[in-house]
Amino acid sequence: MAAKILANLVVMGGGILARALVQAYRQALTNASKTGVAQETVQNAVRRASKAMTEQEARQILGVSEETAWEEILKKYDVLFEQNAKNGSFYIQSKVHRAKECLETVNRGKADASPS
């Protein structure tokens, strides 16, 4: 008898808690749209995207010049990435990765522009 009452209390309490969470989420969405938080988040994402790394900055990070072959750039990237993975900083590791991505885009653009 006591177990049945306890089980009913747990089920009812869980239902009440679930409804409260849904209502709180809806209210948070309403508040966010009223205050413009969603729009601000989108604007921040656009600002971050516009601050992309330049080719010159990418070359400085990897320590390569404009004449460096793509294979050599990949070797430099691998060395720097692994060094920072073992005992370096995650920030520098991410900068190295972003530099490689930037130069990869530039390299693809040059390959597409050159006649076959």
N, C-alpha and C positions, 0 to 999 in steps of 0.2 A: 504494500500500500504506500509506504513512504517512498519507495523507489519510483513508483508511478507519478507521485506528486513532484518529486525532484526532476524527473524526466520532463514533465509538462512545464515546469519552471524554466528549465534550460532551453527548451524549444521556443517558448514564448519570449524569453529574454533574447535569444538569438534573432528572432524575427523583428523584435523592437529595435535591436541594435542595427540590423541590416537596413531597415527603413530609415533610421536616423542618419546612417552614413550616406544613403542615396540622397536624402533631403539636403544634407550638408554639402554634398558635391554639387547638386543643382544650384544651391545658393552661392557657392564659390564661383561657379561659371557665370552666374548672373552678375555678381560683384565685379568679376574680371572684365566683363564686357562693358559694364558701366564706367569703370575707371580707365579703360583703354589699355589694360595690361597686355592683352593679346596683341593689340596693334604695336605696342612698344616692343614686345618680344620679336615680332616680325621685323621691325625697323632695326633692332640690334643685330639680327641675323644678316640683314642686308649690309649693314655697316661692316661687320666682320668679313663678309665675302669681298667687299670692295677693298679691304686692306690686304689683298693677296700679296704674296712674296714676289718681288721683281726678279728678273733673270740675273741681274747683277748681284743682288743679295744672295741668291741661291748659289751662284758660282763662288762667292766669297765664303759661304758656309762650308761648301765641299772642297774649297781650295783648288778649283780648276779654272782654266781659261776658256776663251771662246773656241780655240783650236783643239781642245782636248777631245779625243774620240769618245764615243758613247760607252764603249766597253771600259775605258779607263775611269769614266765618271761612275759607272756601276761598281767598279772595284773600290774606289774611294768611299762610295756610299756604304758598301758592305763593311769596310774596316771601321769607319766612324760609327755606324749603327751598332755593330757588335761591341766596340769599346764602351759605348755608353749603356749598352744593355747589361754588361757585366758589372761595371763599377762606376758608371757615370751618372748623369742626370737624365731623368725622363724628359725634361724640358728641352735639353740639347738634342736628345734622341729624336724628339718630335720635330725639331727644327731641321735636322738632317733629313728626315723623311719628307717633310714639306719641300725642302730644296730639291730633292730627287724628283718629286712629283712635278714641280715647276719646270725643271729642265727636261723632264720626260715630255711634257706638253710642248715645249719649244722644239724639241727634237722631232716630235711627230709632225709639227707644223712645217718644219724644214723638209722633212721627207715627203710630205704631201705636195709642197710647192715645187720640188725639184722634178724635172721631167724624167720619165722612166726610160 
